[in-house]
Structures are given as structure tokens and as C-alpha cells.
């Protein structure tokens, strides 16, 4: 059962990273500009953000095995449709279908582990499953670059088919069915309001620069997003079982952590999208070479996870996040210096620094945001937190790509546009340090060791 959940999580994380190195080749094949393929990434992450809260309810309503089987099936079908797409519109629709399946893979898999693994073995089981989240980003860019260079970009999606088919057979054979029909009423209205809020906000930031009445459209969509968010407040007060209880926000560090996560992850979400484009379109790297160049990010991120506990125990969450956020933001801004002839050793150092600091940042932010929640609010808070994570990745791609387009139009050349975009998203990440300054250090109560 653990291998089944591992495989599902691996497919999800692999597909989040494998596409980035293939974007220039996909754009050439579809007759589009590489930056115009932002929706290919955003559609996937935004769909997962919208549907993640419903996954637990679906498992309770229809049974864990049935829902997990359907999730893999939808994901595989979406992968096939992606590989057979002939236009950007078809590819975006296929990515939405992929996102529907992907949104359920990790939450349902984690739920299956929770319900079927004894308490004393649960932490070890969850740790094993979480390895997929580290392995996927390591193999994703390299595998994507190799497939594009050796075959074609279509294979980055077709590779999911044999894995998914084996997963379907294994789910039918080994995954416990789980109880069905005992789900409480689901807050579809609340889910719809928050989904409208996220979609409208994302579209407001992605209105084409040269479009007619672009500013007006952005303002209208931003207004729709704000109104949807405000309408959720009275709805949550009236509803017996709202999607997210407003009491969640009475925990101050949860609110601060949520906002800090959103702002900080914009920069972190832009980097995996912008770096392959910079390397292939401006530095002349092949897809496989650009994939290999992203290995230091993933490897350093995996290695650095063991440092987070002693550092937080020594300096506290508030001090650690303040300093580490500055390192993450500065490392992102440093990518603006990359240019033809830039020393390879310096590039690897930049990438490894970003990977290590970014990995520790995620671990610390996750802990800070969820640490103070009560047992009653833990599940709901984690679900909302997952939505914000996916939203932030999409916003990072939208903002990063939008800045490159904006600067390219203003300057007439693309090379300095990438540099300015990296500087801008690096500064956005640095701004989240001011958010983390509002953390209540006493409430976090870290165990600090003497210096």
C-alpha cells in the first residue's frame, strides 16, 4: 500500500517539475512563444488548489480505494490528452484534467496511510511516502530534458501511462476499500467562492500587456476576486460546516504564516519556470543540459532538510525565518547575473544555495503555519495551507513570466528582461521577511539551546 501511495505522489511531483525544461520545445511545436505557455503550468497548479479541499470528502463519500483509482485514471487520461494536443488551448484543457486527478493523489494517499497504518508506524510510513516529494523534483527536470532531446516533448506525458496502469492494477489488488457513505455535508458554495477568488486573482495578473483595456480587465477581475473572498466571510458564519472555519484565523501565527507563505513562494514558484527558459533561450543550453543544471537545487534541498531542526532549536523560528528569507531572496536575485560565459562553478553554487535555503524555508514555514492549530482545526488548516501553496506556485509562474514579457516589450530585447524579472521576484521574496517579523515568537515556544 505504501508503494502505491508513493507512486501516486511521485507522479504528481514529477509532473509538476518535468514540464518546465520542455516548455521551449513545446512552444516551438505548437507555434507559440515560450512565455505564452504560462497557462500550461498555471492550469495544473490552480486546478489542484481548487479541488484539494474536496478530496477528503470524496474519500469519505465513495471510499478511499474507489476515489484513488479514479484519481490515477483521470491523471493518466489527462496525460494522454496532453501528449496528443495540437494547440495551446487543447494542452491547457488537458492539463486541467490532469490537475483534477493530481489534486487527489497526495491527500487521498495520505488519508489511506492514516486509516490503515498503526499509530506507532504512522510517522515512519509518512516519512517513506514523503521521499517521493524529494525524488520527483530531482528526476523531473533531468528526465524532462532528456526525453525532449532524445525523443519529443510528448513523452514527458506519455511516461505517466505505464506507471499509471500499474498503479491502477495495484490499487485494485492491495489498497483497502475504506468506508463509504459516511461523509458530512460538503460546503460546495464556500469551495466555489474561494475557487472564484483564486481564479479571478490569477487572471487579473495575467491579462496580456497589449490587450485592449488591459488595465480595466485587471481591475475588474481583481474586484471579483476581492468580492468573492468577502462573500465567504458571512457564508462561513452562517454555514454549519464551512469549508474553512473563521476560527482558524484567530491563531495569529497561522494567519502570518499563510500570508508569508504566499508572498515567499511567489519567488520560489517563478524560479523553476524562468531558469530553464533563461538557460535554453538566452544561454544556449540544450534541454538536457538545462535539466542537469537544476540538479544542485534538488540535491541541496534534500540534504539540507536535516539542518532545519537544530537551526530552529538554536535560534528560534522567528529569527531563522527572518535570516533564511533574506538568503532565499538574495539567491533568487543573484540569478540575474547569469549570462553567456558565466562560470559553471559559480552557477552551481548559486543553485545549491537557493535549493538548500528554499528547502529549509518550506519546512520552517510549514511548521510555523500549522504548529499552533488545535486538533479540531488541524485538518482544515492543512487543507487551506495546501491551497495557498498551489496558488502561490501558479502566481509565481504568472508574475515571473509576466515581468519578462513586460520588460521585453519595454526594452525590445529579452536578455535584460530575464535579469530584471529575477531581481523583481527576488525582491518580492525579500518582502516576506517583513511578514515573518510579525510572528509571535513566544507562542511558537522553540527549544533554544545555549550558544
FENJOBEL-V979343 format. One record per helix or strand of 3 or more residues. SS is the DSSP state (H for helix, E for strand). FROM is the first residue (numbers start at 0). TO is the last residue. If there is no record, write none. Layout:
{{SS & FROM & TO} {SS & FROM & TO}}
//
This chain:
{{H & 1 & 17} {H & 19 & 29} {H & 33 & 61} {H & 63 & 82} {H & 87 & 115} {H & 118 & 149} {H & 154 & 173} {H & 187 & 204} {H & 213 & 237} {H & 245 & 249} {H & 251 & 281} {H & 286 & 292} {H & 294 & 336} {H & 343 & 370} {H & 374 & 410} {H & 414 & 435} {H & 440 & 443}}
//
